[in-house]
Amino acid sequence: MKLRFSSILLLAGLIQACATAPRPAPRPEKPPPQTQTPRPKPAPKPAPAKPAPKAAPESGKNGLSDELLYYLLSAEIAGQRRQLGVAAAMYLKAAEVSRDPQIAARATRVAIYAGDDARALQAARLWIELEPDSVDAAQVMAVMLLRQGKVDAALPYLDRVLAHPAAGKGQPDGYMLVTSLLSKEKDPERALSAMRKLVDRHPGDARLIYAYAHLAMLLGKLELAERIVNQLLAGQPDMIDAWLLKANILNRLGRNEEALEFIAGAVARWPDEPRLRLFYARKLVDMKRYAEAREQFARLLEQQPGMVDAIYALGLLNLQLREPEKARDYFRQLVEAGQRVDEANYYIAQAWEMEKQYDKAIQHYEEVGQGELYVDARIRLANLLAEQGDITAARQILQNVNAPTLDGELRLYLAEGDILSRAGRYQDAWDVYTLALQQMPDNPQLLYARALVAEKLDRLDEAIADLEKMVKADPENPEALNALGYTLVDRTHRIEEGMALIRKALEKRPDDPAIMDSMGWALYRAGQPEKALEYLQKAYHTFPDAEIGAHLGEVLWVLGRQDEARKVWAEARKREPRNRVLLNTLERFNP
């Protein structure tokens, strides 16, 4: 976190705090002026006059002593000049002079940021002396002592944190605060030692044992965490949090099926406990057991009608299971309830798309407001307009979006170029990618996209130049290696060079159908059709793409297996009747 100094605001706040703090020589007849206009308050009853002390310290404005004002101003100026060591020293002096807990807290934080552990500990001691009930001060004291290896000295302060009650629903209690605090320590063994000693100080405290197991899990000591939680469950078999923690530990150990079986047992034991069922449902989703997950979320919704997370999950699961009408029903419930409205409209649109009801999909994409899905919705909307033949409207949609991030801007450019490319307007697509590259130089996605359209425009040298730039920037990138290798194999006489690049890409992604297709085509171009066939058949079986089908059919034809070639081409043409590579192949062989 970057520490920012603002001399006017910070100093005003400190002056206000100090001006209202008790003073050795108060001035009851005239309170110090405020730095801000206070809210109107009822006039206080007049206090009896106090005799003036014999000697009052010299004071500056706002009732601050000149000494204190000097330290505060010096700290601020040093902070602005990034002289954090000086700032820490001056704040500590100010804290000692004023004995104000707010200044002591500021002194502690500045010293920590400056990396001055000695002054941080000194300031923290003063802070907790002035504000003994401060949980923040206790946390800092514990951390600073742990950093010095003084585990036993830190324990009383951890006890203070432990006693902190939760501030409200969903807010951390002392057990969670201690766990979080120790999980951030650089020395895991020291953190675990402190927690273990806390457990010894509070024998039989089940929540503290739970915190110990949780800390062990967070620090990656999974076997230890499992042992502790097993001991906890042996003594507290009805502790729901412990069941959930053990399932999480099993997942992190990679024992996913065991974790799922374990939590399923917990759900059977406590069928009305929503946290267990929600955890179980989410784990089923993680394991892609969507139908079972849907059943669990439906049960959860029966138990807790109107539960937003369950309704949302049921909408997504029905989309995943290709039941768009059911998905829409759930998402409409969210819209009617005013919950997650933008997301609901986005997925209602996807459900209509699934049924090829494009006008209705467009209507709901238009309803998605500014937010995480806004750019996605505008891109989908533009694609649907383009598929209906209105390229101009599609481009206007994309060009009128103010993307909140550079990544969003990139996706808009890529979407516009893709729409133009699919429409056969390769020069316009090339212009869009070139404009984008002026704003995002050497972006690999833009270079790759421009290389593809450059190749279609027969600007082969430019295509190869863009791909070579990608490989030079990232020599281990399998997409770049494959793209350049395939282009060299397919369009030049640099077949051996291209094959070497493809082979390197295949080593990194041996099961990628696009790279297998490239290797098959390279072998065919090198005069080895029998070897090529093996790669192309595997690629087509994995991903029956039209271009892969065109290559496979050509190799089969050359090997004298014309009937098989015709069958593959027919399948590929049925899937993508306008694929350029396939149409060119069919024109050459006239099957």
ROVO-551506 format. One record per residue (C-alpha): residue in one letter; x, y, z negated. Coordinates in steps of 0.1 Angstrom, whole numbers, plus 5000, padded with zeros to 4 digits. Example, Ala and Ser with C-alpha at 12.3 -4.5 7.8 and 13.67 -1.06 7.14 Angstrom:
ROVO-551506
DONU resn    x    y    z
DONU    A 5123 4955 4922
DONU    S 5137 4989 4929
END
This chain:
ROVO-551506
DONU resn    x    y    z
DONU    M 5000 5000 5000
DONU    K 5014 5034 5010
DONU    L 5016 5059 4981
DONU    R 5004 5093 4992
DONU    F 5011 5125 4973
DONU    S 4988 5154 4975
DONU    S 5001 5182 4953
DONU    I 4969 5203 4953
DONU    L 4944 5176 4946
DONU    L 4965 5154 4924
DONU    L 4978 5182 4903
DONU    A 4943 5197 4900
DONU    G 4930 5164 4887
DONU    L 4959 5160 4862
DONU    I 4955 5196 4850
DONU    Q 4917 5190 4846
DONU    A 4925 5158 4826
DONU    C 4951 5175 4804
DONU    A 4930 5206 4799
DONU    T 4903 5185 4783
DONU    A 4926 5164 4763
DONU    P 4932 5171 4726
DONU    R 4958 5198 4720
DONU    P 4979 5207 4690
DONU    A 4968 5243 4692
DONU    P 4932 5244 4706
DONU    R 4916 5277 4717
DONU    P 4880 5272 4706
DONU    E 4870 5308 4714
DONU    K 4879 5305 4752
DONU    P 4881 5271 4769
DONU    P 4906 5268 4798
DONU    P 4892 5275 4833
DONU    Q 4881 5245 4854
DONU    T 4896 5237 4887
DONU    Q 4862 5227 4900
DONU    T 4828 5242 4893
DONU    P 4813 5219 4867
DONU    R 4777 5206 4867
DONU    P 4755 5228 4845
DONU    K 4753 5214 4809
DONU    P 4733 5224 4779
DONU    A 4750 5251 4759
DONU    P 4768 5235 4729
DONU    K 4761 5246 4694
DONU    P 4787 5270 4682
DONU    A 4815 5253 4663
DONU    P 4828 5269 4631
DONU    A 4859 5289 4638
DONU    K 4892 5272 4630
DONU    P 4922 5291 4616
DONU    A 4949 5297 4642
DONU    P 4981 5277 4637
DONU    K 5011 5295 4626
DONU    A 5029 5290 4660
DONU    A 5014 5278 4693
DONU    P 5036 5264 4721
DONU    E 5042 5285 4751
DONU    S 5014 5278 4776
DONU    G 5010 5282 4813
DONU    K 4977 5283 4832
DONU    N 4949 5259 4823
DONU    G 4962 5254 4788
DONU    L 4993 5234 4799
DONU    S 5026 5240 4783
DONU    D 5053 5253 4806
DONU    E 5073 5222 4799
DONU    L 5045 5199 4810
DONU    L 5037 5220 4840
DONU    Y 5073 5219 4851
DONU    Y 5074 5181 4849
DONU    L 5042 5177 4869
DONU    L 5052 5201 4896
DONU    S 5087 5185 4898
DONU    A 5071 5151 4901
DONU    E 5048 5163 4929
DONU    I 5076 5180 4949
DONU    A 5098 5150 4946
DONU    G 5070 5127 4957
DONU    Q 5064 5149 4988
DONU    R 5101 5147 4996
DONU    R 5100 5109 4992
DONU    Q 5124 5111 4962
DONU    L 5104 5085 4944
DONU    G 5131 5079 4917
DONU    V 5130 5115 4907
DONU    A 5091 5115 4908
DONU    A 5090 5085 4885
DONU    A 5114 5101 4860
DONU    M 5094 5134 4860
DONU    Y 5061 5117 4856
DONU    L 5074 5097 4827
DONU    K 5086 5129 4810
DONU    A 5052 5144 4817
DONU    A 5035 5114 4801
DONU    E 5057 5116 4770
DONU    V 5051 5153 4766
DONU    S 5014 5152 4772
DONU    R 5006 5118 4757
DONU    D 4978 5117 4782
DONU    P 4967 5082 4793
DONU    Q 4959 5093 4829
DONU    I 4994 5107 4833
DONU    A 5009 5077 4817
DONU    A 4990 5055 4842
DONU    R 5002 5076 4871
DONU    A 5038 5074 4858
DONU    T 5036 5036 4856
DONU    R 5023 5033 4892
DONU    V 5048 5057 4906
DONU    A 5076 5039 4889
DONU    I 5064 5005 4902
DONU    Y 5062 5019 4937
DONU    A 5097 5033 4934
DONU    G 5110 4999 4923
DONU    D 5121 5013 4889
DONU    D 5111 4984 4867
DONU    A 5127 4999 4835
DONU    R 5107 5032 4837
DONU    A 5076 5013 4848
DONU    L 5078 4992 4816
DONU    Q 5085 5022 4795
DONU    A 5055 5041 4810
DONU    A 5033 5011 4807
DONU    R 5041 5008 4770
DONU    L 5031 5044 4765
DONU    W 5000 5039 4786
DONU    I 4987 5009 4765
DONU    E 4996 5027 4733
DONU    L 4974 5056 4743
DONU    E 4947 5035 4759
DONU    P 4948 5001 4740
DONU    D 4916 4988 4756
DONU    S 4928 4994 4792
DONU    V 4928 4961 4811
DONU    D 4948 4977 4839
DONU    A 4975 4987 4814
DONU    A 4976 4952 4799
DONU    Q 4979 4937 4834
DONU    V 5009 4960 4842
DONU    M 5026 4952 4809
DONU    A 5022 4914 4816
DONU    V 5035 4917 4851
DONU    M 5065 4938 4841
DONU    L 5074 4914 4813
DONU    L 5070 4884 4835
DONU    R 5094 4900 4861
DONU    Q 5120 4902 4834
DONU    G 5114 4865 4825
DONU    K 5098 4874 4791
DONU    V 5070 4849 4794
DONU    D 5063 4848 4756
DONU    A 5062 4886 4754
DONU    A 5037 4887 4782
DONU    L 5013 4863 4766
DONU    P 4996 4888 4742
DONU    Y 4989 4911 4771
DONU    L 4975 4882 4792
DONU    D 4952 4875 4762
DONU    R 4939 4910 4764
DONU    V 4931 4906 4801
DONU    L 4916 4872 4794
DONU    A 4891 4888 4770
DONU    H 4879 4912 4796
DONU    P 4842 4906 4804
DONU    A 4828 4906 4839
DONU    A 4817 4941 4848
DONU    G 4786 4928 4866
DONU    K 4773 4902 4890
DONU    G 4801 4891 4914
DONU    Q 4827 4910 4894
DONU    P 4858 4892 4881
DONU    D 4860 4883 4845
DONU    G 4892 4880 4825
DONU    Y 4899 4844 4837
DONU    M 4896 4854 4873
DONU    L 4918 4885 4867
DONU    V 4945 4864 4850
DONU    T 4944 4839 4879
DONU    S 4947 4866 4905
DONU    L 4974 4884 4886
DONU    L 4996 4853 4882
DONU    S 4990 4841 4918
DONU    K 5008 4872 4931
DONU    E 5040 4866 4911
DONU    K 5071 4859 4932
DONU    D 5082 4831 4910
DONU    P 5055 4804 4910
DONU    E 5071 4784 4883
DONU    R 5072 4814 4859
DONU    A 5035 4821 4867
DONU    L 5025 4785 4860
DONU    S 5046 4785 4828
DONU    A 5027 4816 4816
DONU    M 4993 4800 4824
DONU    R 5004 4767 4808
DONU    K 5013 4786 4776
DONU    L 4980 4804 4777
DONU    V 4962 4771 4778
DONU    D 4982 4759 4748
DONU    R 4972 4791 4729
DONU    H 4935 4784 4736
DONU    P 4931 4746 4733
DONU    G 4898 4732 4746
DONU    D 4890 4763 4766
DONU    A 4875 4747 4798
DONU    R 4874 4779 4817
DONU    L 4911 4785 4811
DONU    I 4919 4750 4822
DONU    Y 4899 4756 4853
DONU    A 4919 4788 4859
DONU    Y 4951 4768 4855
DONU    A 4940 4743 4881
DONU    H 4929 4772 4904
DONU    L 4962 4789 4900
DONU    A 4981 4758 4908
DONU    M 4960 4754 4940
DONU    L 4966 4790 4950
DONU    L 5004 4786 4945
DONU    G 5004 4755 4967
DONU    K 5010 4730 4938
DONU    L 4982 4708 4951
DONU    E 4991 4676 4933
DONU    L 4994 4694 4900
DONU    A 4961 4712 4907
DONU    E 4944 4678 4914
DONU    R 4957 4663 4881
DONU    I 4945 4693 4861
DONU    V 4910 4694 4876
DONU    N 4907 4656 4871
DONU    Q 4915 4660 4834
DONU    L 4890 4689 4833
DONU    L 4862 4668 4849
DONU    A 4870 4639 4825
DONU    G 4861 4662 4796
DONU    Q 4836 4684 4814
DONU    P 4818 4662 4839
DONU    D 4789 4687 4844
DONU    M 4811 4717 4853
DONU    I 4799 4726 4888
DONU    D 4829 4750 4894
DONU    A 4853 4721 4887
DONU    W 4835 4699 4913
DONU    L 4838 4727 4939
DONU    L 4874 4733 4930
DONU    K 4883 4696 4934
DONU    A 4867 4695 4968
DONU    N 4887 4725 4979
DONU    I 4919 4709 4966
DONU    L 4912 4677 4985
DONU    N 4906 4697 5017
DONU    R 4939 4715 5013
DONU    L 4956 4682 5008
DONU    G 4942 4672 5042
DONU    R 4919 4646 5027
DONU    N 4888 4660 5044
DONU    E 4866 4629 5045
DONU    E 4873 4622 5008
DONU    A 4864 4658 5000
DONU    L 4832 4656 5020
DONU    E 4822 4623 5003
DONU    F 4831 4638 4969
DONU    I 4809 4669 4974
DONU    A 4781 4648 4989
DONU    G 4781 4629 4956
DONU    A 4778 4661 4937
DONU    V 4749 4672 4958
DONU    A 4732 4639 4952
DONU    R 4738 4644 4914
DONU    W 4725 4680 4913
DONU    P 4702 4684 4943
DONU    D 4689 4717 4931
DONU    E 4723 4734 4927
DONU    P 4726 4758 4957
DONU    R 4763 4764 4955
DONU    L 4770 4727 4959
DONU    R 4747 4723 4989
DONU    L 4760 4755 5005
DONU    F 4796 4742 5002
DONU    Y 4786 4708 5016
DONU    A 4768 4724 5045
DONU    R 4798 4746 5054
DONU    K 4822 4717 5052
DONU    L 4799 4697 5076
DONU    V 4802 4727 5100
DONU    D 4840 4727 5097
DONU    M 4840 4690 5107
DONU    K 4817 4698 5136
DONU    R 4789 4676 5122
DONU    Y 4764 4702 5133
DONU    A 4731 4682 5130
DONU    E 4739 4671 5094
DONU    A 4749 4707 5086
DONU    R 4716 4720 5100
DONU    E 4697 4696 5077
DONU    Q 4716 4708 5046
DONU    F 4710 4745 5055
DONU    A 4673 4737 5060
DONU    R 4671 4721 5026
DONU    L 4689 4751 5011
DONU    L 4664 4775 5028
DONU    E 4635 4754 5013
DONU    Q 4650 4759 4979
DONU    Q 4658 4796 4983
DONU    P 4633 4811 5008
DONU    G 4646 4841 5026
DONU    M 4683 4833 5020
DONU    V 4700 4853 5047
DONU    D 4731 4832 5050
DONU    A 4710 4800 5055
DONU    I 4688 4816 5081
DONU    Y 4718 4830 5100
DONU    A 4736 4796 5098
DONU    L 4705 4778 5111
DONU    G 4703 4802 5140
DONU    L 4739 4795 5150
DONU    L 4736 4758 5145
DONU    N 4705 4755 5167
DONU    L 4724 4775 5194
DONU    Q 4753 4751 5190
DONU    L 4729 4721 5193
DONU    R 4714 4738 5225
DONU    E 4680 4744 5210
DONU    P 4676 4781 5219
DONU    E 4639 4784 5210
DONU    K 4645 4773 5174
DONU    A 4676 4795 5173
DONU    R 4655 4826 5183
DONU    D 4630 4819 5156
DONU    Y 4656 4821 5129
DONU    F 4673 4852 5143
DONU    R 4639 4869 5147
DONU    Q 4634 4864 5109
DONU    L 4665 4883 5103
DONU    V 4654 4912 5126
DONU    E 4620 4914 5109
DONU    A 4637 4914 5075
DONU    G 4662 4941 5086
DONU    Q 4691 4918 5079
DONU    R 4722 4914 5102
DONU    V 4701 4929 5129
DONU    D 4728 4935 5155
DONU    E 4742 4900 5152
DONU    A 4706 4886 5154
DONU    N 4699 4905 5186
DONU    Y 4732 4894 5201
DONU    Y 4725 4857 5195
DONU    I 4688 4860 5206
DONU    A 4702 4873 5238
DONU    Q 4726 4843 5241
DONU    A 4696 4820 5234
DONU    W 4677 4836 5264
DONU    E 4708 4833 5285
DONU    M 4709 4796 5277
DONU    E 4675 4794 5293
DONU    K 4685 4816 5322
DONU    Q 4660 4843 5311
DONU    Y 4684 4870 5320
DONU    D 4660 4900 5318
DONU    K 4651 4891 5282
DONU    A 4688 4886 5274
DONU    I 4697 4920 5288
DONU    Q 4669 4936 5266
DONU    H 4684 4921 5234
DONU    Y 4720 4929 5244
DONU    E 4709 4965 5247
DONU    E 4696 4964 5212
DONU    V 4730 4956 5197
DONU    G 4743 4988 5180
DONU    Q 4778 4999 5171
DONU    G 4796 4973 5151
DONU    E 4817 4942 5154
DONU    L 4796 4927 5183
DONU    Y 4790 4959 5202
DONU    V 4819 4955 5227
DONU    D 4810 4918 5232
DONU    A 4774 4927 5238
DONU    R 4782 4954 5264
DONU    I 4806 4930 5282
DONU    R 4779 4903 5283
DONU    L 4753 4929 5295
DONU    A 4777 4940 5323
DONU    N 4783 4904 5334
DONU    L 4745 4897 5336
DONU    L 4740 4929 5357
DONU    A 4769 4918 5379
DONU    E 4754 4883 5384
DONU    Q 4722 4900 5395
DONU    G 4742 4919 5421
DONU    D 4744 4953 5405
DONU    I 4781 4958 5403
DONU    T 4779 4996 5400
DONU    A 4756 4994 5370
DONU    A 4779 4968 5354
DONU    R 4809 4990 5358
DONU    Q 4791 5020 5344
DONU    I 4782 5000 5313
DONU    L 4818 4991 5307
DONU    Q 4832 5025 5315
DONU    N 4808 5042 5291
DONU    V 4818 5022 5260
DONU    N 4841 5039 5235
DONU    A 4860 5010 5221
DONU    P 4870 5014 5185
DONU    T 4903 4995 5189
DONU    L 4930 4990 5216
DONU    D 4920 4954 5217
DONU    G 4884 4963 5226
DONU    E 4897 4987 5253
DONU    L 4918 4958 5267
DONU    R 4888 4935 5268
DONU    L 4867 4961 5286
DONU    Y 4894 4965 5313
DONU    L 4897 4928 5317
DONU    A 4860 4923 5320
DONU    E 4856 4950 5346
DONU    G 4885 4936 5366
DONU    D 4870 4901 5363
DONU    I 4836 4912 5376
DONU    L 4852 4929 5406
DONU    S 4874 4899 5413
DONU    R 4845 4874 5412
DONU    A 4826 4897 5436
DONU    G 4856 4895 5460
DONU    R 4865 4931 5455
DONU    Y 4902 4923 5449
DONU    Q 4916 4958 5457
DONU    D 4892 4974 5432
DONU    A 4902 4948 5406
DONU    W 4939 4955 5412
DONU    D 4932 4992 5408
DONU    V 4915 4986 5374
DONU    Y 4943 4965 5361
DONU    T 4969 4990 5373
DONU    L 4951 5018 5355
DONU    A 4950 4997 5323
DONU    L 4987 4989 5326
DONU    Q 4995 5026 5326
DONU    Q 4979 5028 5292
DONU    M 4991 4994 5279
DONU    P 5024 4988 5297
DONU    D 5036 4952 5302
DONU    N 5005 4938 5284
DONU    P 5007 4901 5294
DONU    Q 4969 4896 5299
DONU    L 4968 4925 5323
DONU    L 4999 4914 5341
DONU    Y 4985 4879 5345
DONU    A 4951 4892 5358
DONU    R 4968 4916 5382
DONU    A 4990 4889 5395
DONU    L 4960 4867 5403
DONU    V 4943 4894 5424
DONU    A 4976 4904 5440
DONU    E 4980 4868 5452
DONU    K 4945 4870 5467
DONU    L 4955 4902 5484
DONU    D 4985 4885 5498
DONU    R 5007 4908 5479
DONU    L 5028 4879 5469
DONU    D 5059 4898 5459
DONU    E 5040 4919 5434
DONU    A 5022 4889 5420
DONU    I 5055 4871 5414
DONU    A 5071 4903 5400
DONU    D 5043 4906 5374
DONU    L 5045 4869 5364
DONU    E 5083 4871 5362
DONU    K 5079 4901 5339
DONU    M 5057 4880 5316
DONU    V 5082 4851 5315
DONU    K 5111 4874 5308
DONU    A 5091 4890 5279
DONU    D 5081 4856 5265
DONU    P 5102 4827 5279
DONU    E 5083 4802 5257
DONU    N 5048 4813 5268
DONU    P 5032 4782 5285
DONU    E 5006 4803 5303
DONU    A 5032 4825 5318
DONU    L 5055 4796 5327
DONU    N 5026 4777 5343
DONU    A 5013 4807 5363
DONU    L 5047 4816 5377
DONU    G 5056 4780 5384
DONU    Y 5023 4773 5402
DONU    T 5026 4804 5423
DONU    L 5061 4795 5434
DONU    V 5051 4759 5442
DONU    D 5019 4769 5460
DONU    R 5029 4800 5479
DONU    T 5067 4798 5484
DONU    H 5095 4774 5492
DONU    R 5109 4777 5457
DONU    I 5092 4744 5448
DONU    E 5120 4729 5426
DONU    E 5123 4762 5406
DONU    G 5085 4763 5402
DONU    M 5084 4727 5391
DONU    A 5110 4733 5364
DONU    L 5089 4761 5350
DONU    I 5057 4739 5350
DONU    R 5076 4710 5334
DONU    K 5087 4734 5306
DONU    A 5051 4745 5301
DONU    L 5039 4709 5301
DONU    E 5064 4700 5273
DONU    K 5047 4726 5252
DONU    R 5012 4717 5261
DONU    P 5011 4681 5274
DONU    D 4973 4678 5273
DONU    D 4965 4711 5290
DONU    P 4945 4702 5322
DONU    A 4956 4734 5340
DONU    I 4992 4726 5335
DONU    M 4987 4689 5345
DONU    D 4970 4701 5377
DONU    S 5000 4724 5384
DONU    M 5025 4695 5379
DONU    G 5004 4672 5401
DONU    W 5003 4699 5428
DONU    A 5041 4705 5425
DONU    L 5048 4668 5430
DONU    Y 5025 4667 5460
DONU    R 5042 4697 5475
DONU    A 5076 4680 5468
DONU    G 5065 4650 5489
DONU    Q 5056 4627 5460
DONU    P 5018 4621 5463
DONU    E 5017 4589 5443
DONU    K 5032 4606 5413
DONU    A 5010 4636 5418
DONU    L 4979 4614 5417
DONU    E 4985 4604 5381
DONU    Y 4986 4640 5369
DONU    L 4957 4652 5390
DONU    Q 4934 4623 5380
DONU    K 4941 4629 5343
DONU    A 4935 4667 5347
DONU    Y 4903 4662 5366
DONU    H 4890 4637 5340
DONU    T 4898 4661 5312
DONU    F 4884 4692 5329
DONU    P 4865 4687 5362
DONU    D 4872 4721 5376
DONU    A 4866 4728 5413
DONU    E 4902 4738 5420
DONU    I 4916 4706 5404
DONU    G 4890 4687 5424
DONU    A 4902 4703 5456
DONU    H 4938 4692 5448
DONU    L 4928 4657 5437
DONU    G 4907 4652 5468
DONU    E 4935 4663 5491
DONU    V 4960 4639 5475
DONU    L 4935 4610 5477
DONU    W 4929 4619 5514
DONU    V 4966 4619 5522
DONU    L 4970 4585 5505
DONU    G 4943 4571 5527
DONU    R 4915 4570 5501
DONU    Q 4891 4592 5521
DONU    D 4859 4580 5505
DONU    E 4871 4588 5470
DONU    A 4883 4622 5483
DONU    R 4848 4630 5497
DONU    K 4832 4620 5464
DONU    V 4855 4642 5444
DONU    W 4850 4672 5468
DONU    A 4812 4667 5467
DONU    E 4812 4668 5429
DONU    A 4834 4698 5428
DONU    R 4813 4717 5454
DONU    K 4781 4710 5434
DONU    R 4797 4726 5404
DONU    E 4813 4756 5421
DONU    P 4799 4760 5457
DONU    R 4818 4792 5463
DONU    N 4852 4783 5449
DONU    R 4878 4797 5474
DONU    V 4905 4770 5470
DONU    L 4879 4742 5474
DONU    L 4863 4759 5505
DONU    N 4898 4764 5521
DONU    T 4906 4727 5515
DONU    L 4873 4715 5530
DONU    E 4879 4737 5560
DONU    R 4914 4722 5566
DONU    F 4903 4686 5563
DONU    N 4867 4689 5576
DONU    P 4856 4657 5558
END
